[in-house]
Amino acid sequence: MISKSTIENVFETARVEEVVGDFVQLKRSGSNLKGLSPFVDEKSPSLWFHL
């Protein structure tokens, strides 16, 4: 299991949406970012990030 301090360190070091955005096209939807999962063939976004 990943410790809480390790998770906090990751969030302090890197913005998750920037890292994911390097691999998936993200589009703003209100205060969220949405994108298509690279793991399945789909037409509607299944990944989202609250800003």
All heavy atoms as TSV, in Angstrom:
chain	resi	resn	atom	element	x	y	z
A	1	MET	N	N	0.837	-1.177	0.000
A	1	MET	CA	C	0.000	0.000	0.000
A	1	MET	C	C	0.885	1.244	0.000
A	1	MET	O	O	1.922	1.274	0.631
A	1	MET	CB	C	-0.910	-0.014	1.222
A	1	MET	CG	C	-1.902	1.088	1.219
A	1	MET	SD	S	-3.137	0.762	2.498
A	1	MET	CE	C	-3.706	2.388	2.734
A	2	ILE	N	N	0.459	2.256	-0.710
A	2	ILE	CA	C	1.215	3.500	-0.790
A	2	ILE	C	C	0.865	4.368	0.415
A	2	ILE	O	O	-0.306	4.573	0.720
A	2	ILE	CB	C	0.887	4.258	-2.088
A	2	ILE	CG1	C	1.216	3.382	-3.296
A	2	ILE	CG2	C	1.644	5.567	-2.159
A	2	ILE	CD1	C	0.751	3.952	-4.616
A	3	SER	N	N	1.894	4.865	1.087
A	3	SER	CA	C	1.650	5.657	2.289
A	3	SER	C	C	1.036	7.010	1.949
A	3	SER	O	O	1.212	7.538	0.848
A	3	SER	CB	C	2.954	5.876	3.057
A	3	SER	OG	O	3.792	6.755	2.341
A	4	LYS	N	N	0.334	7.567	2.908
A	4	LYS	CA	C	-0.320	8.863	2.717
A	4	LYS	C	C	0.716	9.953	2.440
A	4	LYS	O	O	0.496	10.820	1.605
A	4	LYS	CB	C	-1.152	9.211	3.952
A	4	LYS	CG	C	-1.951	10.472	3.801
A	4	LYS	CD	C	-2.840	10.725	4.989
A	4	LYS	CE	C	-3.632	11.994	4.785
A	4	LYS	NZ	N	-4.562	12.243	5.873
A	5	SER	N	N	1.860	9.884	3.100
A	5	SER	CA	C	2.896	10.898	2.885
A	5	SER	C	C	3.464	10.822	1.469
A	5	SER	O	O	3.787	11.850	0.867
A	5	SER	CB	C	4.011	10.763	3.916
A	5	SER	OG	O	4.672	9.522	3.793
A	6	THR	N	N	3.569	9.626	0.913
A	6	THR	CA	C	4.047	9.475	-0.460
A	6	THR	C	C	3.050	10.075	-1.440
A	6	THR	O	O	3.431	10.783	-2.373
A	6	THR	CB	C	4.284	7.989	-0.803
A	6	THR	OG1	O	5.281	7.473	0.091
A	6	THR	CG2	C	4.734	7.808	-2.234
A	7	ILE	N	N	1.773	9.830	-1.222
A	7	ILE	CA	C	0.721	10.387	-2.082
A	7	ILE	C	C	0.739	11.909	-2.015
A	7	ILE	O	O	0.686	12.595	-3.034
A	7	ILE	CB	C	-0.659	9.825	-1.690
A	7	ILE	CG1	C	-0.710	8.329	-1.999
A	7	ILE	CG2	C	-1.773	10.573	-2.428
A	7	ILE	CD1	C	-1.918	7.626	-1.449
A	8	GLU	N	N	0.848	12.458	-0.814
A	8	GLU	CA	C	0.908	13.909	-0.655
A	8	GLU	C	C	2.127	14.489	-1.361
A	8	GLU	O	O	2.053	15.544	-1.989
A	8	GLU	CB	C	0.915	14.270	0.831
A	8	GLU	CG	C	-0.408	14.004	1.517
A	8	GLU	CD	C	-0.339	14.194	3.022
A	8	GLU	OE1	O	0.747	14.522	3.553
A	8	GLU	OE2	O	-1.380	14.004	3.665
A	9	ASN	N	N	3.253	13.782	-1.270
A	9	ASN	CA	C	4.478	14.237	-1.926
A	9	ASN	C	C	4.310	14.287	-3.440
A	9	ASN	O	O	4.763	15.236	-4.098
A	9	ASN	CB	C	5.652	13.334	-1.544
A	9	ASN	CG	C	6.972	13.863	-2.022
A	9	ASN	OD1	O	7.156	15.062	-2.172
A	9	ASN	ND2	N	7.904	12.965	-2.265
A	10	VAL	N	N	3.645	13.300	-4.018
A	10	VAL	CA	C	3.401	13.286	-5.464
A	10	VAL	C	C	2.544	14.484	-5.864
A	10	VAL	O	O	2.852	15.195	-6.827
A	10	VAL	CB	C	2.726	11.963	-5.903
A	10	VAL	CG1	C	2.215	12.053	-7.336
A	10	VAL	CG2	C	3.695	10.806	-5.751
A	11	PHE	N	N	1.483	14.740	-5.122
A	11	PHE	CA	C	0.598	15.862	-5.446
A	11	PHE	C	C	1.287	17.209	-5.262
A	11	PHE	O	O	0.975	18.172	-5.958
A	11	PHE	CB	C	-0.690	15.804	-4.620
A	11	PHE	CG	C	-1.701	14.854	-5.196
A	11	PHE	CD1	C	-1.946	13.640	-4.584
A	11	PHE	CD2	C	-2.403	15.172	-6.345
A	11	PHE	CE1	C	-2.870	12.754	-5.116
A	11	PHE	CE2	C	-3.337	14.299	-6.881
A	11	PHE	CZ	C	-3.569	13.081	-6.261
A	12	GLU	N	N	2.243	17.303	-4.342
A	12	GLU	CA	C	2.991	18.548	-4.150
A	12	GLU	C	C	4.045	18.750	-5.236
A	12	GLU	O	O	4.390	19.878	-5.565
A	12	GLU	CB	C	3.667	18.544	-2.781
A	12	GLU	CG	C	2.699	18.658	-1.629
A	12	GLU	CD	C	3.369	18.480	-0.276
A	12	GLU	OE1	O	4.604	18.289	-0.231
A	12	GLU	OE2	O	2.653	18.517	0.731
A	13	THR	N	N	4.543	17.648	-5.788
A	13	THR	CA	C	5.638	17.709	-6.753
A	13	THR	C	C	5.156	17.918	-8.181
A	13	THR	O	O	5.756	18.671	-8.940
A	13	THR	CB	C	6.469	16.403	-6.681
A	13	THR	OG1	O	6.901	16.220	-5.346
A	13	THR	CG2	C	7.658	16.468	-7.606
A	14	ALA	N	N	4.094	17.253	-8.565
A	14	ALA	CA	C	3.632	17.302	-9.953
A	14	ALA	C	C	2.126	17.476	-10.006
A	14	ALA	O	O	1.402	16.939	-9.180
A	14	ALA	CB	C	4.021	16.011	-10.674
A	15	ARG	N	N	1.673	18.230	-10.995
A	15	ARG	CA	C	0.235	18.364	-11.213
A	15	ARG	C	C	-0.203	17.177	-12.067
A	15	ARG	O	O	0.269	16.998	-13.190
A	15	ARG	CB	C	-0.068	19.680	-11.900
A	15	ARG	CG	C	0.252	20.868	-11.002
A	15	ARG	CD	C	-0.073	22.145	-11.648
A	15	ARG	NE	N	-1.470	22.102	-12.097
A	15	ARG	CZ	C	-2.221	23.163	-12.255
A	15	ARG	NH1	N	-1.721	24.351	-12.028
A	15	ARG	NH2	N	-3.454	23.059	-12.671
A	16	VAL	N	N	-1.102	16.377	-11.519
A	16	VAL	CA	C	-1.528	15.143	-12.177
A	16	VAL	C	C	-2.074	15.434	-13.575
A	16	VAL	O	O	-1.767	14.719	-14.533
A	16	VAL	CB	C	-2.565	14.395	-11.319
A	16	VAL	CG1	C	-3.097	13.179	-12.044
A	16	VAL	CG2	C	-1.963	14.002	-9.988
A	17	GLU	N	N	-2.865	16.500	-13.722
A	17	GLU	CA	C	-3.447	16.803	-15.030
A	17	GLU	C	C	-2.376	17.146	-16.069
A	17	GLU	O	O	-2.554	16.880	-17.256
A	17	GLU	CB	C	-4.497	17.909	-14.931
A	17	GLU	CG	C	-3.979	19.256	-14.490
A	17	GLU	CD	C	-3.941	19.471	-12.993
A	17	GLU	OE1	O	-4.093	18.501	-12.222
A	17	GLU	OE2	O	-3.759	20.629	-12.594
A	18	GLU	N	N	-1.245	17.698	-15.645
A	18	GLU	CA	C	-0.161	17.991	-16.590
A	18	GLU	C	C	0.511	16.704	-17.052
A	18	GLU	O	O	0.824	16.552	-18.228
A	18	GLU	CB	C	0.862	18.925	-15.955
A	18	GLU	CG	C	0.363	20.341	-15.789
A	18	GLU	CD	C	1.402	21.253	-15.156
A	18	GLU	OE1	O	2.554	20.819	-14.945
A	18	GLU	OE2	O	1.053	22.406	-14.874
A	19	VAL	N	N	0.720	15.786	-16.120
A	19	VAL	CA	C	1.347	14.506	-16.470
A	19	VAL	C	C	0.435	13.716	-17.395
A	19	VAL	O	O	0.848	13.230	-18.447
A	19	VAL	CB	C	1.677	13.690	-15.201
A	19	VAL	CG1	C	2.212	12.314	-15.568
A	19	VAL	CG2	C	2.674	14.449	-14.333
A	20	VAL	N	N	-0.842	13.582	-17.038
A	20	VAL	CA	C	-1.800	12.844	-17.867
A	20	VAL	C	C	-1.954	13.543	-19.214
A	20	VAL	O	O	-2.047	12.888	-20.254
A	20	VAL	CB	C	-3.154	12.704	-17.149
A	20	VAL	CG1	C	-4.207	12.103	-18.075
A	20	VAL	CG2	C	-3.005	11.861	-15.893
A	21	GLY	N	N	-1.966	14.873	-19.207
A	21	GLY	CA	C	-2.119	15.647	-20.433
A	21	GLY	C	C	-1.000	15.422	-21.442
A	21	GLY	O	O	-1.170	15.695	-22.628
A	22	ASP	N	N	0.137	14.901	-20.988
A	22	ASP	CA	C	1.218	14.552	-21.911
A	22	ASP	C	C	0.858	13.332	-22.748
A	22	ASP	O	O	1.444	13.093	-23.799
A	22	ASP	CB	C	2.512	14.275	-21.155
A	22	ASP	CG	C	3.152	15.537	-20.591
A	22	ASP	OD1	O	2.783	16.645	-21.035
A	22	ASP	OD2	O	4.034	15.404	-19.718
A	23	PHE	N	N	-0.102	12.535	-22.290
A	23	PHE	CA	C	-0.455	11.284	-22.957
A	23	PHE	C	C	-1.878	11.261	-23.501
A	23	PHE	O	O	-2.186	10.478	-24.393
A	23	PHE	CB	C	-0.278	10.111	-21.980
A	23	PHE	CG	C	1.111	9.996	-21.448
A	23	PHE	CD1	C	1.458	10.569	-20.238
A	23	PHE	CD2	C	2.093	9.347	-22.170
A	23	PHE	CE1	C	2.746	10.483	-19.751
A	23	PHE	CE2	C	3.384	9.246	-21.699
A	23	PHE	CZ	C	3.723	9.824	-20.489
A	24	VAL	N	N	-2.751	12.082	-22.930
A	24	VAL	CA	C	-4.169	12.097	-23.293
A	24	VAL	C	C	-4.587	13.542	-23.531
A	24	VAL	O	O	-4.222	14.421	-22.753
A	24	VAL	CB	C	-5.032	11.500	-22.152
A	24	VAL	CG1	C	-6.504	11.603	-22.462
A	24	VAL	CG2	C	-4.638	10.067	-21.869
A	25	GLN	N	N	-5.344	13.786	-24.593
A	25	GLN	CA	C	-5.852	15.133	-24.837
A	25	GLN	C	C	-6.969	15.425	-23.840
A	25	GLN	O	O	-7.976	14.723	-23.800
A	25	GLN	CB	C	-6.372	15.274	-26.259
A	25	GLN	CG	C	-6.838	16.678	-26.575
A	25	GLN	CD	C	-7.333	16.816	-27.999
A	25	GLN	OE1	O	-7.368	15.870	-28.762
A	25	GLN	NE2	N	-7.722	18.022	-28.342
A	26	LEU	N	N	-6.768	16.455	-23.018
A	26	LEU	CA	C	-7.757	16.839	-22.019
A	26	LEU	C	C	-8.468	18.107	-22.472
A	26	LEU	O	O	-7.844	19.008	-23.030
A	26	LEU	CB	C	-7.084	17.081	-20.663
A	26	LEU	CG	C	-6.388	15.873	-20.047
A	26	LEU	CD1	C	-5.625	16.294	-18.793
A	26	LEU	CD2	C	-7.389	14.780	-19.729
A	27	LYS	N	N	-9.775	18.152	-22.230
A	27	LYS	CA	C	-10.573	19.326	-22.581
A	27	LYS	C	C	-11.257	19.845	-21.330
A	27	LYS	O	O	-11.739	19.069	-20.513
A	27	LYS	CB	C	-11.632	18.967	-23.629
A	27	LYS	CG	C	-11.039	18.564	-24.946
A	27	LYS	CD	C	-12.121	18.249	-25.951
A	27	LYS	CE	C	-11.498	17.816	-27.267
A	27	LYS	NZ	N	-12.499	17.525	-28.269
A	28	ARG	N	N	-11.285	21.156	-21.194
A	28	ARG	CA	C	-11.944	21.782	-20.046
A	28	ARG	C	C	-13.458	21.648	-20.175
A	28	ARG	O	O	-14.034	21.831	-21.232
A	28	ARG	CB	C	-11.555	23.245	-19.953
A	28	ARG	CG	C	-12.064	23.905	-18.694
A	28	ARG	CD	C	-11.455	25.259	-18.469
A	28	ARG	NE	N	-10.027	25.235	-18.221
A	28	ARG	CZ	C	-9.463	24.976	-17.046
A	28	ARG	NH1	N	-10.224	24.665	-16.024
A	28	ARG	NH2	N	-8.175	25.002	-16.901
A	29	SER	N	N	-14.083	21.311	-19.064
A	29	SER	CA	C	-15.542	21.209	-18.985
A	29	SER	C	C	-15.950	21.815	-17.651
A	29	SER	O	O	-15.930	21.130	-16.625
A	29	SER	CB	C	-15.979	19.753	-19.080
A	29	SER	OG	O	-17.364	19.635	-18.916
A	30	GLY	N	N	-16.253	23.108	-17.654
A	30	GLY	CA	C	-16.522	23.803	-16.395
A	30	GLY	C	C	-15.254	23.885	-15.573
A	30	GLY	O	O	-14.227	24.335	-16.056
A	31	SER	N	N	-15.307	23.396	-14.340
A	31	SER	CA	C	-14.111	23.400	-13.494
A	31	SER	C	C	-13.378	22.065	-13.546
A	31	SER	O	O	-12.512	21.792	-12.720
A	31	SER	CB	C	-14.496	23.728	-12.051
A	31	SER	OG	O	-15.358	22.733	-11.543
A	32	ASN	N	N	-13.712	21.214	-14.513
A	32	ASN	CA	C	-13.090	19.902	-14.670
A	32	ASN	C	C	-12.327	19.809	-15.984
A	32	ASN	O	O	-12.528	20.600	-16.895
A	32	ASN	CB	C	-14.159	18.797	-14.655
A	32	ASN	CG	C	-14.905	18.735	-13.357
A	32	ASN	OD1	O	-14.341	18.855	-12.287
A	32	ASN	ND2	N	-16.207	18.570	-13.448
A	33	LEU	N	N	-11.468	18.808	-16.053
A	33	LEU	CA	C	-10.833	18.433	-17.312
A	33	LEU	C	C	-11.285	17.022	-17.623
A	33	LEU	O	O	-11.339	16.164	-16.731
A	33	LEU	CB	C	-9.302	18.465	-17.183
A	33	LEU	CG	C	-8.677	19.830	-16.993
A	33	LEU	CD1	C	-7.183	19.685	-16.704
A	33	LEU	CD2	C	-8.875	20.689	-18.227
A	34	LYS	N	N	-11.620	16.757	-18.886
A	34	LYS	CA	C	-12.091	15.432	-19.292
A	34	LYS	C	C	-11.258	14.934	-20.457
A	34	LYS	O	O	-10.771	15.723	-21.267
A	34	LYS	CB	C	-13.560	15.485	-19.715
A	34	LYS	CG	C	-14.507	15.825	-18.590
A	34	LYS	CD	C	-15.935	15.806	-19.056
A	34	LYS	CE	C	-16.885	16.125	-17.917
A	34	LYS	NZ	N	-18.282	16.069	-18.346
A	35	GLY	N	N	-11.126	13.608	-20.551
A	35	GLY	CA	C	-10.385	13.019	-21.645
A	35	GLY	C	C	-10.800	11.583	-21.889
A	35	GLY	O	O	-11.397	10.936	-21.027
A	36	LEU	N	N	-10.466	11.092	-23.074
A	36	LEU	CA	C	-10.754	9.701	-23.424
A	36	LEU	C	C	-9.683	8.784	-22.851
A	36	LEU	O	O	-8.495	9.097	-22.910
A	36	LEU	CB	C	-10.806	9.534	-24.941
A	36	LEU	CG	C	-11.893	10.307	-25.682
A	36	LEU	CD1	C	-11.736	10.113	-27.183
A	36	LEU	CD2	C	-13.268	9.875	-25.224
A	37	SER	N	N	-10.089	7.678	-22.306
A	37	SER	CA	C	-9.144	6.707	-21.763
A	37	SER	C	C	-8.336	6.091	-22.907
A	37	SER	O	O	-8.904	5.693	-23.929
A	37	SER	CB	C	-9.890	5.598	-21.029
A	37	SER	OG	O	-8.996	4.560	-20.681
A	38	PRO	N	N	-7.027	5.978	-22.739
A	38	PRO	CA	C	-6.210	5.349	-23.781
A	38	PRO	C	C	-6.293	3.820	-23.748
A	38	PRO	O	O	-5.739	3.152	-24.593
A	38	PRO	CB	C	-4.799	5.816	-23.441
A	38	PRO	CG	C	-4.829	6.031	-21.966
A	38	PRO	CD	C	-6.221	6.513	-21.653
A	39	PHE	N	N	-7.003	3.283	-22.770
A	39	PHE	CA	C	-7.045	1.835	-22.580
A	39	PHE	C	C	-8.237	1.155	-23.230
A	39	PHE	O	O	-8.259	-0.063	-23.337
A	39	PHE	CB	C	-7.028	1.507	-21.083
A	39	PHE	CG	C	-5.857	2.132	-20.373
A	39	PHE	CD1	C	-6.061	3.190	-19.505
A	39	PHE	CD2	C	-4.564	1.704	-20.600
A	39	PHE	CE1	C	-4.998	3.788	-18.849
A	39	PHE	CE2	C	-3.483	2.291	-19.969
A	39	PHE	CZ	C	-3.709	3.338	-19.090
A	40	VAL	N	N	-9.243	1.919	-23.615
A	40	VAL	CA	C	-10.436	1.347	-24.241
A	40	VAL	C	C	-10.839	2.198	-25.441
A	40	VAL	O	O	-10.511	3.375	-25.519
A	40	VAL	CB	C	-11.629	1.256	-23.254
A	40	VAL	CG1	C	-11.328	0.291	-22.131
A	40	VAL	CG2	C	-11.981	2.599	-22.685
A	41	ASP	N	N	-11.546	1.584	-26.381
A	41	ASP	CA	C	-12.035	2.298	-27.561
A	41	ASP	C	C	-13.407	2.858	-27.219
A	41	ASP	O	O	-14.375	2.115	-27.100
A	41	ASP	CB	C	-12.123	1.340	-28.749
A	41	ASP	CG	C	-12.499	2.046	-30.029
A	41	ASP	OD1	O	-12.202	3.243	-30.151
A	41	ASP	OD2	O	-13.088	1.391	-30.907
A	42	GLU	N	N	-13.469	4.170	-27.016
A	42	GLU	CA	C	-14.730	4.777	-26.606
A	42	GLU	C	C	-14.906	6.136	-27.268
A	42	GLU	O	O	-13.972	6.714	-27.787
A	42	GLU	CB	C	-14.784	4.924	-25.089
A	42	GLU	CG	C	-13.685	5.811	-24.543
A	42	GLU	CD	C	-13.660	5.870	-23.032
A	42	GLU	OE1	O	-14.460	5.171	-22.395
A	42	GLU	OE2	O	-12.839	6.607	-22.500
A	43	LYS	N	N	-16.119	6.642	-27.207
A	43	LYS	CA	C	-16.440	7.930	-27.820
A	43	LYS	C	C	-16.668	9.036	-26.793
A	43	LYS	O	O	-16.615	10.203	-27.111
A	43	LYS	CB	C	-17.695	7.795	-28.686
A	43	LYS	CG	C	-17.580	6.756	-29.766
A	43	LYS	CD	C	-16.782	7.273	-30.933
A	43	LYS	CE	C	-16.851	6.280	-32.065
A	43	LYS	NZ	N	-15.602	5.964	-32.653
A	44	SER	N	N	-16.980	8.661	-25.543
A	44	SER	CA	C	-17.242	9.675	-24.520
A	44	SER	C	C	-16.152	9.603	-23.442
A	44	SER	O	O	-15.630	8.532	-23.143
A	44	SER	CB	C	-18.621	9.478	-23.901
A	44	SER	OG	O	-18.720	8.205	-23.328
A	45	PRO	N	N	-15.811	10.746	-22.846
A	45	PRO	CA	C	-14.744	10.789	-21.848
A	45	PRO	C	C	-15.042	9.935	-20.618
A	45	PRO	O	O	-16.158	9.913	-20.118
A	45	PRO	CB	C	-14.698	12.265	-21.448
A	45	PRO	CG	C	-15.359	13.003	-22.554
A	45	PRO	CD	C	-16.374	12.072	-23.107
A	46	SER	N	N	-14.016	9.218	-20.161
A	46	SER	CA	C	-14.157	8.456	-18.930
A	46	SER	C	C	-13.115	8.884	-17.903
A	46	SER	O	O	-13.148	8.434	-16.770
A	46	SER	CB	C	-14.030	6.961	-19.208
A	46	SER	OG	O	-12.765	6.665	-19.718
A	47	LEU	N	N	-12.193	9.740	-18.302
A	47	LEU	CA	C	-11.223	10.306	-17.366
A	47	LEU	C	C	-11.631	11.741	-17.073
A	47	LEU	O	O	-11.972	12.486	-17.982
A	47	LEU	CB	C	-9.816	10.327	-17.987
A	47	LEU	CG	C	-9.174	9.008	-18.350
A	47	LEU	CD1	C	-7.878	9.260	-19.093
A	47	LEU	CD2	C	-8.925	8.185	-17.119
A	48	TRP	N	N	-11.585	12.135	-15.805
A	48	TRP	CA	C	-11.875	13.520	-15.481
A	48	TRP	C	C	-11.075	13.925	-14.257
A	48	TRP	O	O	-10.737	13.106	-13.426
A	48	TRP	CB	C	-13.360	13.783	-15.281
A	48	TRP	CG	C	-13.982	12.999	-14.170
A	48	TRP	CD1	C	-14.553	11.767	-14.265
A	48	TRP	CD2	C	-14.077	13.376	-12.789
A	48	TRP	NE1	N	-15.003	11.360	-13.056
A	48	TRP	CE2	C	-14.721	12.326	-12.115
A	48	TRP	CE3	C	-13.690	14.482	-12.072
A	48	TRP	CZ2	C	-14.963	12.359	-10.757
A	48	TRP	CZ3	C	-13.930	14.517	-10.708
A	48	TRP	CH2	C	-14.566	13.468	-10.086
A	49	PHE	N	N	-10.741	15.181	-14.196
A	49	PHE	CA	C	-9.975	15.752	-13.102
A	49	PHE	C	C	-10.652	17.017	-12.634
A	49	PHE	O	O	-10.979	17.881	-13.440
A	49	PHE	CB	C	-8.544	16.098	-13.554
A	49	PHE	CG	C	-7.787	14.885	-14.028
A	49	PHE	CD1	C	-7.788	14.545	-15.366
A	49	PHE	CD2	C	-7.106	14.095	-13.138
A	49	PHE	CE1	C	-7.105	13.435	-15.807
A	49	PHE	CE2	C	-6.417	12.981	-13.577
A	49	PHE	CZ	C	-6.417	12.651	-14.915
A	50	HIS	N	N	-10.886	17.130	-11.358
A	50	HIS	CA	C	-11.484	18.335	-10.795
A	50	HIS	C	C	-10.355	19.307	-10.466
A	50	HIS	O	O	-9.379	18.942	-9.831
A	50	HIS	CB	C	-12.271	18.003	-9.526
A	50	HIS	CG	C	-12.920	19.190	-8.916
A	50	HIS	ND1	N	-13.998	19.807	-9.507
A	50	HIS	CD2	C	-12.634	19.877	-7.801
A	50	HIS	CE1	C	-14.355	20.844	-8.745
A	50	HIS	NE2	N	-13.540	20.905	-7.719
A	51	LEU	N	N	-10.470	20.538	-10.943
A	51	LEU	CA	C	-9.448	21.552	-10.680
A	51	LEU	C	C	-9.765	22.369	-9.476
A	51	LEU	O	O	-10.813	22.521	-9.036
A	51	LEU	CB	C	-9.298	22.462	-11.899
A	51	LEU	CG	C	-8.868	21.758	-13.166
A	51	LEU	CD1	C	-8.829	22.754	-14.323
A	51	LEU	CD2	C	-7.533	21.097	-12.996
